Amino acid sequence: MTTLSAVVADARSRLAAGGLPDATIEARILIGGVLGLTATDVFVRGDREIGAPELEKIAEAIGRRLKREPVHRILGEREFHGMVLKLSPETLEPRPDTEILVDAILPYVRQIVASRGEARILDLGTGTGAIVLALLKECPQATGVGTDLSEAALQTARENAARLGLAGRFETIRSNWLEEVTGRFDIVVSNPPYIRTGVIAALEPEVREFDPLRALDGGPDGLDCYRAIAAGAGEVLAPGGMVGVEIGYDQRDSVRTIFQAVGFVLHQALRDFGDKDRVLLFAKAEPGH
């Protein structure tokens, strides 16, 4: 029999030899995920014996990682804002930076709930449902709609809502941005594709080969999706509502210009954990401004 500590050490060595810089952390996450163990368990239960079937599963996972498949894609789920979300090939893997958008817009959701007793949230390009489901989790009086062009992504979002006990307050619409959306919403949020088409080939294999291209490609200048969102958001935004978008590190001025051209004002800008521009919040300009 082989012990857990020996398996972790072997996995770490294999990942490091494969040129993966975070080999120690990734070995623990992968093996913990495969075995259903917490990070603490992996540390303290080093003498746990690992049987042949488990060794086979671990070897398969390490082999996939050596081919640059991301750790959380291998495990099939990822934690985001205190939730465990199922991933699928048609969904972007939620990143920690996107939690900044959730935390930025959350006070406005709560403010609207406090004044009206409810809030309606629209998440454009919802993918796993990460943004809107995080907001619904924090605000029991809110309801949400997630849109996506991919029906498979919407199915994943619905499954995540069900797993989190949020299905009763969440629905999906298959739509190219706002084309099929009707009604009014207090909050409109999106983490749209914002990478320039010409840059995609140079991305890390973990992103280029495993995130869906549709969720990455923002067109020749990376701004196509912001134009679509800005063009339609005014029609669905309720009075006093807020639009929140994630942006690329060099897109603050361009995205602000796009939204200002159709009657929005920049309300707030936030930076990410690397001190780069990451989130912009817009409100409708007051008449006369």
C-alpha positions in Angstrom: 0.0 0.0 0.0 1.1 3.6 -0.7 0.5 6.4 1.8 -1.1 9.7 1.0 2.0 11.7 1.8 4.0 9.5 -0.7 1.4 10.0 -3.4 1.4 13.8 -2.8 5.2 13.9 -3.0 5.2 11.9 -6.2 2.6 14.1 -7.8 4.4 17.2 -6.8 7.6 15.9 -8.4 5.8 15.0 -11.6 4.1 18.3 -11.9 7.3 20.2 -11.2 9.2 18.2 -13.8 6.5 19.1 -16.2 7.3 22.7 -15.8 4.2 23.7 -13.7 5.2 26.4 -11.2 2.6 25.8 -8.5 3.3 22.0 -8.3 3.0 21.7 -4.5 -0.3 23.5 -4.2 -1.8 21.9 -7.3 -0.8 18.4 -6.2 -2.6 18.9 -2.9 -5.7 20.4 -4.6 -5.9 17.7 -7.2 -5.4 14.7 -4.9 -7.7 16.2 -2.3 -10.4 16.7 -4.9 -10.0 13.2 -6.3 -10.2 11.6 -2.8 -12.9 14.0 -1.4 -10.5 15.3 1.2 -10.2 18.9 2.6 -6.9 20.7 2.3 -6.5 20.1 6.0 -7.0 16.4 5.6 -4.3 16.2 2.9 -1.9 17.8 5.4 -2.7 15.8 8.5 -3.7 12.4 7.2 -0.4 11.7 5.4 -0.4 8.1 6.7 -3.7 7.3 5.0 -3.4 4.3 2.8 -4.3 4.8 -0.9 -5.7 1.8 -2.7 -5.2 0.8 -6.4 -8.5 2.3 -7.7 -7.6 5.7 -6.0 -4.1 5.6 -7.4 -5.5 5.1 -10.8 -7.8 8.1 -10.5 -4.9 10.3 -9.2 -2.6 9.2 -12.0 -5.3 10.1 -14.5 -5.7 13.6 -13.0 -2.0 14.3 -12.9 -1.7 13.1 -16.5 -4.4 15.6 -17.5 -2.7 18.4 -15.6 0.6 17.7 -17.4 -1.3 18.3 -20.6 -2.1 21.7 -19.2 -5.8 21.1 -18.4 -6.6 23.4 -15.5 -6.9 21.9 -12.0 -10.5 22.9 -11.5 -11.6 21.7 -14.9 -10.2 18.3 -14.0 -12.1 18.3 -10.8 -15.2 19.6 -12.5 -16.0 22.4 -10.1 -14.6 25.6 -8.6 -15.2 27.6 -5.5 -16.4 31.2 -6.1 -17.6 33.6 -3.4 -18.2 30.8 -0.9 -20.1 28.6 -3.4 -18.9 25.5 -5.1 -19.9 25.8 -8.8 -20.1 23.0 -11.4 -18.0 23.7 -14.5 -18.7 22.4 -18.1 -16.8 22.8 -21.4 -19.2 25.6 -22.4 -18.5 27.7 -19.3 -15.7 30.0 -18.4 -13.9 29.0 -15.2 -14.8 31.7 -12.6 -11.8 33.7 -11.5 -11.2 35.4 -8.1 -11.0 38.8 -9.8 -14.7 38.4 -10.7 -15.6 38.4 -7.0 -14.6 42.1 -7.1 -17.6 42.7 -9.4 -19.9 40.8 -7.0 -18.7 42.7 -3.9 -18.9 46.1 -5.8 -22.5 45.7 -6.9 -23.7 43.9 -3.7 -24.3 47.2 -1.7 -26.5 48.5 -4.4 -28.6 45.3 -4.5 -29.0 45.6 -0.8 -29.9 49.3 -1.0 -32.6 48.6 -3.6 -34.0 45.7 -1.5 -34.1 48.0 1.5 -36.1 50.6 -0.4 -38.3 48.5 -2.6 -38.5 45.1 -0.8 -37.0 43.3 -3.8 -34.4 43.6 -6.6 -34.2 42.1 -10.1 -30.8 41.2 -11.4 -29.8 40.5 -15.0 -26.5 38.7 -15.6 -25.5 38.8 -19.3 -23.3 36.0 -20.5 -23.9 34.1 -17.2 -21.8 31.0 -17.9 -21.8 29.0 -14.6 -24.1 31.6 -13.1 -21.3 32.7 -10.8 -22.1 36.4 -10.5 -25.9 36.4 -10.3 -26.0 33.3 -8.0 -23.5 34.9 -5.6 -25.7 38.0 -5.4 -28.8 35.9 -4.9 -27.1 33.9 -2.1 -26.3 37.2 -0.3 -29.8 38.8 -0.9 -32.7 36.5 -0.3 -35.2 39.1 -1.5 -33.5 39.4 -4.9 -34.4 37.4 -8.1 -32.2 36.9 -11.1 -32.1 36.1 -14.8 -29.0 34.7 -16.5 -28.6 35.0 -20.3 -26.1 33.1 -22.5 -25.9 32.2 -26.2 -25.0 28.6 -25.2 -27.8 26.4 -24.0 -25.2 24.1 -22.5 -23.9 26.9 -20.4 -27.5 27.8 -19.3 -28.0 24.2 -18.3 -24.9 24.4 -16.1 -26.1 27.6 -14.5 -29.5 26.0 -13.7 -27.8 23.0 -12.2 -25.7 25.3 -10.0 -28.7 27.2 -8.9 -30.4 24.0 -8.0 -27.4 22.7 -6.1 -27.3 26.0 -4.1 -31.0 26.0 -3.3 -31.5 29.1 -5.5 -33.5 27.7 -8.4 -36.8 29.3 -7.2 -35.3 32.8 -7.7 -33.3 32.2 -10.9 -34.3 31.7 -14.5 -32.4 31.6 -17.8 -32.9 33.1 -21.2 -31.0 32.0 -24.3 -30.0 35.3 -25.8 -27.3 37.1 -27.7 -26.7 39.8 -25.0 -30.0 41.7 -24.7 -31.7 40.6 -27.9 -34.3 38.3 -26.2 -34.5 40.2 -22.9 -37.7 42.0 -21.9 -38.8 43.7 -18.7 -36.9 45.9 -16.3 -34.0 45.1 -14.0 -32.5 47.0 -11.1 -29.0 45.6 -11.6 -27.3 44.6 -14.9 -24.0 42.7 -14.5 -21.6 41.1 -16.9 -18.2 39.6 -17.2 -18.1 39.6 -21.1 -15.5 38.4 -23.4 -12.9 41.2 -23.6 -9.7 39.7 -25.1 -8.7 41.0 -28.5 -9.0 38.3 -31.2 -5.4 38.7 -32.2 -4.1 38.0 -28.7 -5.9 34.7 -28.1 -3.3 32.5 -29.8 -0.7 33.8 -27.3 -2.7 33.0 -24.2 -1.6 30.3 -21.8 -2.7 26.8 -22.9 -4.9 26.5 -19.8 -7.0 29.3 -21.1 -6.6 29.0 -24.8 -7.4 25.3 -25.0 -9.9 24.8 -22.2 -12.0 27.9 -21.8 -14.6 28.3 -24.5 -13.4 30.6 -27.3 -16.8 32.3 -27.3 -16.3 33.4 -23.7 -12.9 34.9 -24.4 -13.0 36.6 -27.9 -14.1 40.2 -27.6 -13.5 41.0 -31.3 -10.7 42.9 -33.0 -10.3 45.5 -30.3 -11.8 43.5 -27.4 -14.7 45.9 -27.0 -17.5 44.4 -29.2 -19.5 43.0 -26.2 -19.4 46.3 -24.3 -20.9 48.0 -27.3 -23.7 45.4 -27.4 -24.3 45.7 -23.6 -24.2 49.5 -23.6 -26.6 49.7 -26.6 -29.3 47.7 -24.9 -28.8 48.2 -21.2 -30.6 51.5 -21.0 -33.8 49.9 -22.3 -34.0 47.3 -19.5 -32.5 49.3 -16.6 -35.0 50.4 -14.0 -34.8 54.0 -12.6 -32.0 54.3 -10.1 -30.5 51.0 -11.4 -26.8 50.2 -11.9 -24.7 48.4 -14.5 -21.6 46.6 -13.5 -19.0 45.1 -15.9 -15.6 43.4 -15.6 -13.0 44.8 -17.9 -9.5 44.1 -19.2 -6.6 45.9 -17.5 -6.2 48.5 -20.3 -9.9 49.0 -21.2 -11.1 51.5 -18.5 -11.2 54.6 -20.8 -12.5 52.8 -23.8 -15.4 51.1 -22.0 -16.2 54.4 -20.2 -16.4 56.2 -23.5 -18.7 53.5 -25.0 -21.1 53.8 -22.1 -21.0 57.6 -21.9 -21.9 57.8 -25.5 -25.3 56.2 -24.8 -26.2 58.2 -21.7 -24.4 56.5 -18.8 -22.0 58.0 -16.3 -19.2 56.2 -14.6 -20.2 55.8 -11.0 -17.3 53.8 -9.6 -14.1 52.1 -10.8 -12.3 49.3 -8.9 -8.9 47.6 -9.2 -8.1 43.9 -8.9 -5.7 42.1 -6.6 -2.9 42.9 -9.0 -3.8 46.7 -8.8 -5.1 46.7 -12.4 -8.4 48.2 -13.5 -11.0 45.4 -13.3 -14.6 46.6 -12.6 -16.6 49.6 -13.7 -20.1 50.6 -12.4 -22.3 52.8 -14.5 -25.6 54.7 -13.7 -27.9 56.5 -16.2 -27.1 60.1 -16.5 -29.6 62.5 -14.9 -31.6 64.6 -17.4 -29.6 67.8 -18.1 -26.2 66.2 -17.4 
